Amino acid sequence: MSEDMIYLDYAATAPLRPEALAAMEPYLTAGRTGMTTQANPNSLHSAGRAAFRALEEARAEVAKALGAARPDEVVFTSGATEADNAAIAGLTFSANRRMFDSGKADSKAHVIVSAIEHDAVLCPARHLAYQGFEVDFIKPTRAGFVDVEAVRDAFKPNTVLVSVQAANSEVGSVQPVRQLADLAHAHGALFHTDATQALGKVPVDVRAWDCDAASFSAHKIGGPKGCGALYLRARTPMQPQALGGGQEGSKRSGTQDVCSIVGFAAALRTAVAHQQQESARLMRLRDRIYGAVQNMARVVPTVPVEAGSLDYLPNIVNLMVPGIESNTLVLRFDMLGIEVSGASACASNSLEPSHVLRALGISDDEAQCELRASMGWDTTDADVEAFLDTLPRVIEWRR
């Protein structure tokens, strides 16, 4: 991110918070002198024990911030993608095996996911379908919400898992997680939520949500990339997907990156401490943009976000500019010093329209014209005003 650019793509990644960098710095020392902080936390010598203490202190801090009942319910991963994959595959495989061992099933397990999940959930769910599992993808309402009754209607006797995100990364819709978890449990199924975008933007409490598993990413809240966590409720059976030395309670083998994990904990501590006031500030900026574009003839809000609405994340604005493709919009903004996105950064190189907007019932032609601006802890009022001043210039480019 260039210092002379205005960055409005926080839903893709957030700048590293100073608090995270400060926490990580002791672990970045080179050479043998750095081994007091860089040792393998699974080693028995004094440096290893020091690294282990730092790891477990970070785990306890993350667990507390997420509302987990105990630290060992937090499994550190390489990011939310790994956490999502581990949850979707691991929970399903484990439940399916229990079904067959008990002789209660004559077909493979059934899984329910929403059609607007991140690809980190959709792809492993599709992979389950390729392997013969039953998978239903529930379409949302036009406003971007997963309807509880639609999920209820999808249950089968062999349903073992429901996975619905806490908040959508493109349009910002906040889902009824607790209601969906209650519904899943009433049918004897487990509930997982990808809470990557919700963390630091809305209150996150895995016990209040009563979810069995939840996925998180450090870099979305100003921590380092390549680090995340899977919350796994105690005694929830899961078949591990990363096999090896048995680290992370044998739920995710591999030597832990203590430096990044410590940075994650520091970023999360800061994000949670400021979440309430930051959400109010970001909501004001969000509402400023949505209010201003109401008077722009060629700009269409993708979803109906009313001022002060808590039904959508406070930091995401999603618009459509019919007649101008997303990539063109993004590049024009970039040339004028503002960094935005067309959709999820994970699909930014794809020429296909957003699967989220398609699931909302938006035509391919309209979905190809998506523009997302997302804000965060370093976004200012001046940044938003610059975006609004630049938007008409981007639209009228040829003139």
N, C-alpha and C positions, 0 to 999 in steps of 0.2 A: 504494500500500500504506500504510494508516494505521498510525501508530506504536502504536496501542492494539489492533491486530488481530494475530492469530497467522497467519502466512503459510505455508501448506503446499501451494503450487501451483507449485513450482519447475520441473516438467516443462513448464509453460506458458510461464513466463519467470522469470528470476532477477533479484533486485535488482541495480542497478548496483554493482559492486565499487568501493571507494574507490580502488584502484590504477588502475582504468580511468578514473574521473573525474579523477584527478590528471593522468593522461597526456593527457586531452582538454582540460583547462582552457586551455592556451596557445592552442588553436585556436578558442576561443569568444569572443575579444575582438572587440568591435564596431567598425565604422567603418574608416577608412583605416589606422589604426594596427594593425589586425588582419591586414592583408594580408601581413605578414611570415610569418604562419603559415597564412593562409587562401587563399593564391594557388593557382591551377590548377597541379597538378604537371606538366602537359604544356607549360607556358609556358617560354620560354627565358631570361627575365630572372632576376635573382638570387633574387627571392621564389619564383618558380616552381621554380627549381633546389633551393631549400631544402625546399619542399614535396615535391618528387620524392625527395630524400634520405630524408625522413621516411617516405614511402610505401614505398620499397625496404627501408629498415631494418625496418619492420614486416613486410613480405613475407618477408624472410629469417628473422625471428623466428618467424612463423607456420609457415613451411616446416619449420624445425628442430623445432618442437614437434610437428608432425604426422608427422615422420619422412620427409619428402619428400627426394629426392636433390638437388634444386636449387630455389632460390627461384622461378624462373619457372614451376614446376609449380603454383604457387598463383595462382588467378585470383580476384580479389575481386569479390563480387557484392552485391546488396541484401539477401541473406539465403539461408537454406537452400532456400526455395521456388524462388527463381530458379536456384540451383545445381542442384537436382533437375531442374527443367524443362530447363535447358541440357544436362544430362547425358543424360536420357532421349531427348529429341528430337535433340539435336546428334550424339550417338554413333550413334543409329539411322539418321538421314538420311545421315550420312557413310558408314557401312558399307553401307547399301542402294545408294548410288550406286556404290561400288566394286564391288559384286556385279554390277551391271548393266553397268558399263563393261568388266568382264572377261568378260562373257558367260557367267558361271557360274550364273545364276539365271533361272528363268522365272516367279518369283513374288516378292512383296515380302518383306522381311526379317521374321524371327521374333524376338520379345522375350519373355523370361521374367521375371516379377516375383512377389513374394510377395503374398498377399491381405491381409496385415496392414501393408502399407506406409502411411506418411503419405499423405494426399491429394495432397501435392506431387509424389509419384511416381505414385500411382494415376491421377490425372486426366490427366497427359500420356500415360500408357500407354494409357488409354481413348481419348484423342484420336488416338493412333497407330492404334488399331483402327478408329476411324471413317474414317481415311484409307486403309484397306485393308491395313494391316500385320497380321501374325499376332501375337497377344498371348495368352500363357497366364498365368493368375493361380494360383499354387500355394498351396493351403490349408495351414495349419500343423497341428501336433499339438494336442491339447486343452490341453497345457501351454504352448503359445505358441511352439513352435520350428519352424523351417522344416527339413523333413527333406531331407537331401542326396540320398537315393535318389529322392524324389519329383521333385526338380529334375532329376536325371539322366534320369529317364524322360520328361521333357518336351522334351528336346533334339530338334531336327530338323536336316537338312542346311543349312537357311538361318537357323539361330539366330545372331544377331550380338551380343546383349547379354543379360546377366543382372543384375538389380538386386534386392538383398536388403539390408534395413537392418541396421546393426550391432547395434542394440538397439531394442526396441519402447517407444514413449512411453506406452503405457497399462498394460501388464502387466509391462514391464521385462525381458522375455526377451532374452538375449544370444545372437546367432546365430553359427553356425560360419563366419565370414566367410572365413577362409583356405581351408577345405575347399571352399567354394562358388566362390571365385576360381580355385582349382586345377582344379575341374571345368569351369568356363567356358572356361579357357584350353586344357584338353585337347580341347575341342570346337571350338576356333578362335574362340571368342566373347570379347567384352570383359566385364569385371565392374565394376559400380558399387555403392557402398554409401552409404546415407544414414546418416551417423555423428553426426547432430545430438545425439541423446540420450546417446550413448556418451562424447562428448568431456568430459573432466574427471571422469568417473565410473569409467571403466575405462581401462586402457592403450590408447592409439590410436597405431598405427604403420602408415602406409599402405604402406611397403615390406615390413614383416613380413607384412602382410595380402596383399601382391601384387595390390592392386586397381589398376584402370586409372583410376578416378575415384571421388571421395568428396565428400560435401556436408557443410557445417558452418555453424553459426549462432553469432553473437557473443552474442546476448542470453540464450541458454540457460546460459551460463557466467559471467554477470555483466558482459558487455560491453553496448554500446549496441544498441538495436533498429535494424533497417534495414541491417544489415551482416552479411556472411557470406563464405564462400569455397567455391570448387570446386577440389579437387585434381584435376589432370589430368596423368597421367604423361607425361613428355616423349615427343614424337613420336606421341602417340595422336591419330589423326585425329578432329576434331569440327567439325561445321558450326555456326558461331556463330549464336546466336539473337537477340542484340542487335547490330544493325548500325549503323555510324555512323563515328566518327572513328578507329577502330582501336586504342583503348586496350586495356590488358591483353593485349598481344601479339596483338591483333585477335581475341581469343576472347570479349571482352565489351566492346563500345564504351560510352562514357559517361564523363564526368569523375568521377574517383574521389573518394570522400568521405574525405579524409585524416584528418580529426578522428575519425570513427568507426572507421576502420581502425587508427589508433594505439591507440584504446581497446580494440579487439578484441585486438590483440597483447598489451596489458598484462593484460587479463583472462585470456587464455590462458596467459601466463607464470605468473600466480599460480595458476591452476587446476591446471596441470601440476605445479608445484612442490609443491603440497599434495595432489595426487591420492591418493597411497597412504594417507596418514594420514586424510584426509577420507573416503575410501571405507570404511575400517575403522570410523570413527565413525558414518557414515550407515548402514552395514550393521547395527550394533548397534541403532540406532534403528528401522530397518526390522523387524528380528527382534523387537524389543520389542512392536511393534504386532501383528505376525502372531501372536506367542505369546499376547498378551492376548485377541485376538478369538476364539481357540479356545474360550474359555469363555463367549462371548456367543451365546446360542441363535439370535438372528435375523440373525447376521452370517456370511457365507460368503466365505472367501478365493477369489478368482477363479481363481488358479493355485496349484499346490502348491509354495510357496517354503519350503524347509527352512532352519533356522537356519544361518548361515554359507555359504549357497549362493552360488557365483560365477556360476551360470547365469542369475541375474537381477540387474538393476541394483541397487546398494545403496541407492538413494534413493526407489524407487517402491513404493507399497503400493496394491493394487487389490482392492477388496472388493465384494460385492453384499449388499444389504439387501432381500430379497424382500418385496414389498408396498409399498415406498416408492420412488417414482420419483427418478431422479438429481437433477432440478432441485429437487425438494422437499428432498432431503438437503442439497444445496449451500446453499439459501436458509436452512434451519434453522441450519446451522453458521454461516452468515454473521451471522445475528441474534444468535448467541451468541459472536461475536468470533473466529471461525476461518474462514480462506479456504481451501477445498478445491475440487475439481472433480469433474464426473461422468464426464468422458472427456477427449479432446483438446480444448484450448481452441478450436481451429480449427473444431470442430463443436458447440460448446456451445450454440448457438442452434437447433440442429436437434432436431426431435422424434423423429427416427429413432434406433433403438438403434445403438450403436457397431458399425462394420463390423469392428473387430478382434474383439470378443466374438462377433459372428455367425460370423466365420471360424473361431473356436475351437469352434464347434458349440453355443454357448450359445443358448438360446431367446430370442426377442424379449422376452418378458415378464421374464425374468431379466436380460437385458442392459439393459433400461430402468432397472434398479435399481443401476447401477454407481456406485461411489464411489472416487475416486482421491485419495490424499494423497501428495504428493511433496516431498522435503526437499532442503536445500542448505546452502551454506556458513554461513548465518546461523541455521539451525535448532538449537534447544537441546533438552536433555532435558526441560525444563519445558514446551516447546511440545508435545512428544509426549505427555507425561502429561496435559496439558490436552485434547488431542484424544481420548485414551482416556476421560477423565472425562466429556467432552461427548457422546461417541457414544451411550451409553445414553439420555441426555436427548433427543437427536435422534430416536432410534427410538421412544421412549415419549411423544412430543410431546403427543398428544391426551389422555393420561392426566394 
